[in-house]
Structure formats: C-alpha cells, structure tokens
Amino acid sequence: ANVTMPDVTVINSEDFEDDTFGEWSAYSVVGDQLWEIAAYGNPGNCAKMSGYDGAAFDNEDWLISPAFNLDNYTGEVFSFETSMNYTGPAMELLISNDYESGDPTTATWESIDFVPSPGSWTWTASGDIDLSSYTGSVHLAYTFTSTTSGSATWEVDNILLTGTMSNNINENE
C-alpha cells in the first residue's frame, strides 16, 4: 500500500514560556488591567487577563496575533487551550482581514466559535478550528471584557496554527 502524507507546517506557535507574548501583542481599549504573562499555564506560563483588582472594573482588552497570509497554505487549523474562573463575560476569539495595527476596534472582526473552559481553572482544548475558508492576510484576536458587575479571569496557552504549504508541485506517492 502507498500513502501520501502532506507536509504540515507550523505557521505560528506560542506557549508564552519566554515571559513575553512572542509575536502576539496586547492592546487595551478600556481599563487599567492588562493582559499579562502568568506562571501557571498548562504547563509553565500562559497569557492571563482579569478585570478584577480588589473589585471588578470595566475593561476591554485584546491579545492580537501577527498577520498570517493564509494564501500560502491550505487546510489551516487553529487550536489553543483556555482556563477560566469567576463570573463575567466570556472571552471571544475573532478574525479580521482588514486589521493592520493599533486600535483593533477600527477594523472589522468576525467571531469564531471554540470550546471554552467551563470554569474552576479547568484547562480545556479549543478543538480544531478550521480556518481553510479564509484567504489573504488575517489576524486572530482574543477579546476580553469585564464590567463593574463581573470579571472572569481568562488564561490562554498552547496556541498552534498549522497548514499545508501551498505549491503547484504534486506530492510523490
């Protein structure tokens, strides 16, 4: 029997182990609380956001990916893990093909479904998120919001974006 295996490429991987956001960037729209690197990821470090600092505060904070040119790949799949605790708005995953830099609220974003943590600091895999229908240059972003009525704490770790390099060369069997 012969099998042809496509070459899967890691487009982006971030585990926050170097105490930075890597190629990702944080942007605060509202509030004094900010995305930070926390030392209790799955395992090691993670990106953490909470709007609680002795009380719940209004916040809108984004963790934004670098640009990914999806025209260079096929079969793109995005995955990550989240952990959450406390009561407050759910974190969202968004994608944009017109964001360039700076204030993300000036761009057009589309929500993407994922499996979130159920709470109690339970690390949960997002599931494999199919991005193969998107083309061109895109950014992904996690958006965190909190209010004076509630602020969950969200953690993100083990980000992975993969795809098969696009080329016009047929695979050998």
C-alpha positions in Angstrom: 0.0 0.0 0.0 1.2 3.5 -0.7 0.3 6.5 1.3 0.8 10.2 0.5 1.3 12.4 3.6 1.0 16.2 3.1 3.7 18.4 4.7 2.0 20.1 7.6 3.7 23.4 8.5 3.6 25.2 11.9 2.5 28.7 10.9 2.5 30.0 14.4 3.1 28.5 17.9 3.0 30.4 21.2 3.3 28.9 24.7 4.5 32.1 26.5 7.4 30.3 28.1 9.8 33.1 27.3 7.8 35.5 29.6 6.6 37.5 26.6 3.7 37.5 24.2 6.0 36.4 21.4 4.7 37.7 18.1 1.3 38.4 19.6 0.6 41.9 21.0 -1.7 43.2 23.8 -3.9 46.2 23.3 -6.1 47.9 25.9 -9.2 49.8 24.7 -10.7 50.4 28.2 -9.5 49.8 31.8 -6.3 49.8 33.7 -6.0 46.0 33.9 -3.9 44.5 31.1 -3.0 41.1 29.6 0.0 39.7 31.4 2.2 36.6 31.5 1.3 34.3 34.4 3.4 31.5 35.8 0.7 28.8 35.9 -0.1 27.8 32.4 -0.6 24.3 31.1 2.3 23.7 31.9 4.5 26.7 32.6 3.5 30.2 31.6 0.3 31.5 29.9 -1.3 34.7 28.9 -3.8 35.9 31.5 -6.4 38.7 31.7 -8.6 39.7 34.6 -10.6 42.9 35.2 -10.5 42.3 38.9 -8.2 44.3 41.2 -9.9 44.4 44.6 -13.1 44.9 42.8 -14.4 44.3 39.2 -13.7 47.1 36.7 -14.8 47.9 33.2 -12.2 46.6 30.7 -11.9 45.8 27.0 -8.5 44.2 26.2 -7.2 42.4 23.1 -4.5 39.9 22.5 -3.8 40.0 18.8 -1.8 37.7 16.5 0.7 38.8 13.9 -0.6 38.8 10.3 -0.9 35.4 8.7 -1.0 35.1 4.9 -3.4 32.2 4.5 -2.9 32.2 0.7 0.4 30.5 1.3 -1.3 27.5 2.9 -4.3 25.1 2.6 -6.1 23.2 5.4 -5.3 25.7 8.1 -6.2 24.6 11.6 -6.1 26.8 14.8 -6.1 25.4 18.3 -5.3 26.6 21.8 -6.2 25.9 25.5 -8.2 28.1 27.9 -8.7 28.2 31.6 -11.3 30.4 33.3 -12.7 31.1 36.8 -15.1 33.5 38.4 -18.2 35.2 36.9 -18.1 37.6 34.0 -18.4 38.0 30.2 -17.0 35.2 28.0 -13.7 35.7 26.2 -14.1 35.8 22.4 -12.0 34.6 19.5 -12.1 36.9 16.5 -10.6 37.0 13.0 -10.1 40.1 10.7 -8.8 40.6 7.2 -8.6 44.4 7.4 -6.8 44.9 10.7 -3.3 46.4 10.3 -2.1 47.7 13.7 -3.1 49.9 16.6 -6.7 50.1 17.8 -8.4 46.9 16.9 -11.9 48.4 17.2 -11.3 50.3 13.9 -11.2 47.0 12.0 -13.9 44.5 11.0 -13.9 41.3 13.1 -15.8 38.1 12.8 -16.5 35.8 15.8 -15.2 32.2 15.7 -16.7 29.5 17.9 -14.4 27.4 20.1 -14.8 25.2 23.1 -14.1 27.4 26.2 -13.1 26.4 29.7 -16.1 25.6 31.8 -14.5 27.3 34.8 -12.9 26.3 38.0 -9.5 26.7 36.4 -10.1 23.7 34.1 -7.7 23.8 31.2 -9.8 23.0 28.1 -8.7 22.4 24.5 -10.5 24.7 22.0 -11.0 22.0 19.5 -9.5 22.1 16.0 -10.8 25.3 14.4 -10.9 25.1 10.6 -9.7 28.3 9.0 -9.4 27.0 5.5 -12.3 29.1 4.2 -10.3 32.3 5.0 -7.9 33.8 2.4 -5.4 36.6 2.3 -3.7 38.2 5.3 -5.6 37.7 8.6 -5.2 38.5 12.2 -6.7 36.5 15.1 -7.5 38.0 18.4 -8.8 37.1 21.9 -11.0 39.8 23.3 -11.6 40.1 27.0 -14.3 42.3 28.5 -15.4 42.9 32.1 -17.8 45.2 33.9 -18.2 46.5 37.4 -20.8 43.8 37.8 -18.4 40.9 37.0 -15.0 39.9 35.8 -14.0 36.4 35.0 -10.3 35.6 34.7 -9.2 34.0 31.4 -6.0 32.3 30.6 -4.8 31.2 27.1 -1.9 28.8 26.4 -0.5 26.4 23.7 -1.6 28.4 20.7 -1.0 26.5 17.4 -1.8 27.4 13.8 -0.9 24.8 11.2 -1.4 24.4 7.5 -0.1 22.6 4.4 2.2 24.8 2.3 0.6 25.7 -1.0 2.6 24.9 -4.1 2.0 23.6 -7.5 4.2 20.5 -7.1 2.4 17.2 -6.9 3.2 15.1 -3.9 5.1 11.9 -4.6 3.5 8.6 -3.7 
